[in-house]
Amino acid sequence: MQRCAGAFFVMYPVDMLMAQQHRMQMMNHQSVIETITTSLRDEPEISGLFLGGSYGNGLADAYSDIDFILVSDTGATDEIAQLWRKAIAQTGEIVLWWDRTTVPVLINAITADWTRTDVLILKPEQLGGYAQNTLKPLFDHAGLFDTLKESVPPAAPNPKRLRYQYEEFIRILGLLHLAAGREEYINGVLGVFHLRNMLVELLITQTNAPHRGGMLHLNRLLSASQKALLTGLPAPLVSRAGMIEAHLAYAAAYLPRAREQAKTSGVEWPERFESVTWDRLEKTLGIKRPYDPENA
């Protein structure tokens, strides 16, 4: 507390201000949810409205988007989309509206205060793939929630997808000699970001987090040692030496871990592809494999 011109002023720490902003944003989100629910509850074409995503599983924070699942016998029709737009418009000025553009049943919206809402518009039978622990009913005229399983066990690793990921990492790594030969150092940096994304994906699967969520929730999906690994890797500099250093660092971090994952998942490792890739990199750039596959 400080005194100034005969008055006392309380100096709030940054964390107290952030906590206050967090509470205000959560209250705003709750108001948005209530407004949309009230707007749609008595529409005869809509039989149910649920919260999904982080609001559905109880992990939402002030930075979360609001994921809805709307159930209608007619599915994602233009009429239902118009009802949804009318409801969103009651929460604020719509500044972004993607109406079934990326997914035929998905509408994304952002209002002027940057509240993000997504809705999946499903027919009743399409809700069966969800579980009760991933949804929060806002209204459920057809009683669909009670027909769902309490939870769904995590999906088993997909061997075909894992094999593709391993091969894709090696393929991008192999393009290093092309980027160096053409002096395409900007493209080389972009390649490093692809390698980084695949390393992050691999690390997340190793933690086996029960609620994956989106990439914007990375902190809760990684262990302390994994975060230390990622923050310790070199930044990709737009130069020949920087590009090569970053590629090798990510290869050393990813490939031994991926090999171990392949063993435990029963996936055949693309041994020949990796071997000839390192041969090419040694012949063209004079670099060797940064790890011993026998001890990986």
Phi, psi and omega in degrees: 000134179236149179256135181211122177053044175080005180236157178255135178238132177270126179268110181277130173297159181302321183293329177290321177295318179296321179296321178295316178297322178299314180297319180295320180292321178296321177295321178296317179298319179297322177296319178299314181299315181294320180296314180295318180299313180297321182295328188254347189304322186259012176284121186295336181283348185247119184263343181198150176220129185228153168269134175242198177058214183291332175286331178286326182258005174084015182251018183289150170227186186294345183259001181287149165279169181250111181263125177246152168235118181253133181248127178218141179299332183270350179078205188276068179273167177298325180296316178294320179298322179292321176298320179294317179298320178298320179292316180297321182299335178286347181262349180157173179291126179279121180249345173221132181218107175252106187260099177053045182268311182273327178226134186300344182244012186247134172237126177252141178216149172227132177261173189298336176270011178066033168280126183256126177235137173236144175225134169259125182257110187240156167277158185307319182292339180281349179281347185298339180281354180264164178238159183298328182282002177247359184230152172232114182292134171260317162206151188211075185297330184266001179065033184289327184302320182292344180272352184274156174293152179296322178205161178243128180297150179300145181291142177288153178303142179265106185303322181295317179293319179299315179300317178299317181297318178298313181295323180293321177299312181296322180297313180294321176301318181294335178289354179302320181293329177291313180298320179291318181297322180272356185059037178269069187288331175294314177297325179298321176295320177299323176299322178298321179295325175296316178298320180296316179300320180289326175295315179300316178301317179296316181296322180296318179296332180287330179283337179055045180298134184292330179238098186294309183064199181264175181295342179285357176250035188297324184303320184278353183261349184244149175279169180298320180292325177294319177297320178297321177300311184294317182288340180274350180285147184291146174289140181285107179273146181278073177204163180299309183295318181294320179297315181293316180302316182293317178302315181293323180295318180289326176296318180294329179280322188275309194296316177298320179293321179293321177300317179295319177298319179299319180297311183289337181263358180070032181256131179290128181283139180284067189301311183296319180297315179295319183299312182290333177294315177294325176300317180296317181293327178289320181291323185269328186237353179072026180249148183248163177302128187275014179208161180261111183296338180288335181250012182282000000 
